[in-house]
Each structure stands twice: as C-alpha cells, then as structure tokens.
C-alpha cells in the first residue's frame, strides 16, 4: 500500500507534467518543492523550536526561488501561469 506522501507526489507530477514521462521539468520541480514547503510550514507552526526543520525549509525555499528565476528567464508565460496555479507571489 502506498503512503499518502507518494500518492500526493504522483498527483502533483500528474497535474504539472508537460508530457507522459516528465518528472524533472522546472514546473514539476517547483510544484513538488511548494508542496514540501507548505507541509514544513504547517509543521513549524506547531513546533516553533524545531530549528533543523527551519533550516531545511529555508534551503527548499532557496532552491524553489532559483528554479523560478530560471523559468522566468526562459519562459515568462509558463512562469506567470505557474505562479497563479500555485498561489505564489513574486
């Protein structure tokens, strides 16, 4: 039986993929990172002193920011669409 994290990951990949075997495009990576960031944000709301998780969260946010900058530079239309779909502000 698959756990919920694997099911969520498969659903996110299915929602954001550009072709059948797409698992590593910038869109998919940003969507997966956003899901992990949202999950860790909820965790930190109830565990305020968990500094190891906070450090990991900052690293994930930096990686997402770099991917967003890459996407903005190379495909502005896809970048704007992704910001709207994920409710991100930039």
Phi, psi and omega in degrees: 000133180279142178280170187292331180295318179292322178294316179298319180297316179296322179294318180296315179299318179297324182286328189248358182289151181262338174211177190301319184258023183277115174230351186236010179292162182301322180301311182294317180298317180295319179295317179295317178297321179297320178295317179294320179296317178297319179296315180291328177296317176297319179298318183288339176294326180262346180232074188297333185264012181277084186283335176294318178292322179299319179295318177297321178298317179296323178294318178296320180295322178294319179296319178296320180298318179295318178294322177295320178296320177299313181295322179296321181288325187261331182209086186296323180296315179293324178299311181295321178297318181294321178300320179290318182294326182263000182056047177259151175249146181212000000 
